[in-house]
């Protein structure tokens, strides 16, 4: 006796589902295009050196500033602030990820966080003088909002591609992000280089560049707002919503306010212990990606303070990272299709170790060498992150995407906290940014060793998900 599942799919339905899926994928790609402006223009290029200069302007005779009554080197204010913002974002991501999974309002929460972050970023136009506390406060708000928004966007990945296509879709999303961030950087580079012709001081030009990232973020977030469904994690044409395997509700019909979500969050965190292999992978990722994100977020500070690069050279270098990372993400995606995601990620970590060592020995006041280093970073940056994201998506219990990706996002795309803390402490102790940058090697070495021990196939089978052909 035949059942409904035995019947062939109607051609019109298959066409409609394919069109809906492509529409969703494009909206998701443009979301990366939108928020990459904050990562590239604000975190990676302009804010670190500019906020450090403002902090130095406010410093006492010993070169220290005193936020919240603490005495720290002005040069450590930016990395400490990044680290502090991440500590606060952890709770926000976990809570709002739980709310999203319970209510099915992933899109509303994701885009709402994006607009809070874009508003705080546009507010950076008003930085200047010795207002380093204003800059620190805006950075905290913007980085928390960015972390929440991106964590919720990751939850869409399982519903955007079949298991065997997920590496490709994830890599394409990263490529869109680097293309969008790079395009805005080109415009900002033109503005900064020609600020005299526009009658602007260099400081005013930097503030306009910072604000432009917030405006870009706000405008292009309209695309995912219009094209993505409210609920993440379901392919078009799938009946219903996947039930959570951790024992919590996933359909959102009986969702309670925040108090209920807090109880659900507690159950989720306890439930994660049922999947120790997923947690082992998370541990590896949180370690090596903390190193990656610290290199990215502190590269401009290292280039300006230790290598003597001017603002134009810094922007050119980051622009090179963005451009090369587009090809790097797509290239490593193809390599993963042949050799598997895990092996490709391990190879990229070896590339990171080599890159970091070369950065330590790099001569000062040599832009050509700095640009070569930027190209090396770009080659391994996009692919290592895109593949890490897609590999993790296979290890998540259905119906818990936002909650698990909130934990994952603790150390993704600008939200690392251990790395900036180590970087800041190393500079605080030694007064040398070379010592600070080489201290990050430990994250890559430990991350590589832990990832090597993760049995990926068993981890995917443990949560009940289909195993892709190549891992």
Secondary structure as the mmCIF struct_conf table of DSSP 4:
data_model
#
loop_
_struct_conf.conf_type_id
_struct_conf.id
_struct_conf.beg_label_comp_id
_struct_conf.beg_label_asym_id
_struct_conf.beg_label_seq_id
_struct_conf.end_label_comp_id
_struct_conf.end_label_asym_id
_struct_conf.end_label_seq_id
HELX_RH_3T_P HELX_RH_3T_P1 UNK A 4 UNK A 6
BEND BEND1 UNK A 7 UNK A 7
HELX_LH_PP_P HELX_LH_PP_P1 UNK A 8 UNK A 10
HELX_RH_AL_P HELX_RH_AL_P1 UNK A 11 UNK A 37
HELX_RH_PI_P HELX_RH_PI_P1 UNK A 38 UNK A 46
HELX_RH_AL_P HELX_RH_AL_P2 UNK A 47 UNK A 58
TURN_TY1_P TURN_TY1_P1 UNK A 61 UNK A 62
BEND BEND2 UNK A 63 UNK A 63
STRN STRN1 UNK A 64 UNK A 65
HELX_RH_3T_P HELX_RH_3T_P2 UNK A 67 UNK A 69
STRN STRN2 UNK A 72 UNK A 73
HELX_RH_3T_P HELX_RH_3T_P3 UNK A 74 UNK A 76
HELX_RH_AL_P HELX_RH_AL_P3 UNK A 77 UNK A 103
BEND BEND3 UNK A 104 UNK A 104
HELX_RH_AL_P HELX_RH_AL_P4 UNK A 106 UNK A 122
HELX_RH_3T_P HELX_RH_3T_P4 UNK A 123 UNK A 126
TURN_TY1_P TURN_TY1_P2 UNK A 129 UNK A 130
HELX_RH_AL_P HELX_RH_AL_P5 UNK A 132 UNK A 154
TURN_TY1_P TURN_TY1_P3 UNK A 155 UNK A 156
HELX_RH_3T_P HELX_RH_3T_P5 UNK A 157 UNK A 159
TURN_TY1_P TURN_TY1_P4 UNK A 160 UNK A 160
BEND BEND4 UNK A 161 UNK A 161
HELX_RH_3T_P HELX_RH_3T_P6 UNK A 163 UNK A 165
HELX_RH_AL_P HELX_RH_AL_P6 UNK A 166 UNK A 193
TURN_TY1_P TURN_TY1_P5 UNK A 194 UNK A 199
HELX_RH_AL_P HELX_RH_AL_P7 UNK A 202 UNK A 227
BEND BEND5 UNK A 228 UNK A 228
BEND BEND6 UNK A 230 UNK A 231
BEND BEND7 UNK A 233 UNK A 233
TURN_TY1_P TURN_TY1_P6 UNK A 236 UNK A 237
BEND BEND8 UNK A 240 UNK A 240
HELX_LH_PP_P HELX_LH_PP_P2 UNK A 242 UNK A 244
BEND BEND9 UNK A 245 UNK A 248
BEND BEND10 UNK A 251 UNK A 251
TURN_TY1_P TURN_TY1_P7 UNK A 253 UNK A 254
HELX_RH_AL_P HELX_RH_AL_P8 UNK A 258 UNK A 271
HELX_RH_3T_P HELX_RH_3T_P7 UNK A 272 UNK A 274
HELX_RH_AL_P HELX_RH_AL_P9 UNK A 276 UNK A 305
TURN_TY1_P TURN_TY1_P8 UNK A 306 UNK A 306
BEND BEND11 UNK A 307 UNK A 307
HELX_RH_AL_P HELX_RH_AL_P10 UNK A 311 UNK A 339
HELX_RH_AL_P HELX_RH_AL_P11 UNK A 341 UNK A 360
TURN_TY1_P TURN_TY1_P9 UNK A 361 UNK A 361
HELX_LH_PP_P HELX_LH_PP_P3 UNK A 362 UNK A 363
TURN_TY1_P TURN_TY1_P10 UNK A 364 UNK A 365
HELX_RH_AL_P HELX_RH_AL_P12 UNK A 367 UNK A 393
TURN_TY1_P TURN_TY1_P11 UNK A 394 UNK A 395
BEND BEND12 UNK A 396 UNK A 396
HELX_LH_PP_P HELX_LH_PP_P4 UNK A 397 UNK A 397
TURN_TY1_P TURN_TY1_P12 UNK A 398 UNK A 399
HELX_RH_AL_P HELX_RH_AL_P13 UNK A 401 UNK A 408
HELX_RH_3T_P HELX_RH_3T_P8 UNK A 409 UNK A 411
BEND BEND13 UNK A 412 UNK A 414
HELX_RH_AL_P HELX_RH_AL_P14 UNK A 418 UNK A 430
BEND BEND14 UNK A 431 UNK A 431
HELX_RH_AL_P HELX_RH_AL_P15 UNK A 433 UNK A 438
TURN_TY1_P TURN_TY1_P13 UNK A 439 UNK A 440
HELX_RH_AL_P HELX_RH_AL_P16 UNK A 441 UNK A 452
TURN_TY1_P TURN_TY1_P14 UNK A 453 UNK A 453
HELX_RH_AL_P HELX_RH_AL_P17 UNK A 456 UNK A 462
TURN_TY1_P TURN_TY1_P15 UNK A 463 UNK A 464
HELX_LH_PP_P HELX_LH_PP_P5 UNK A 465 UNK A 468
BEND BEND15 UNK A 469 UNK A 469
#
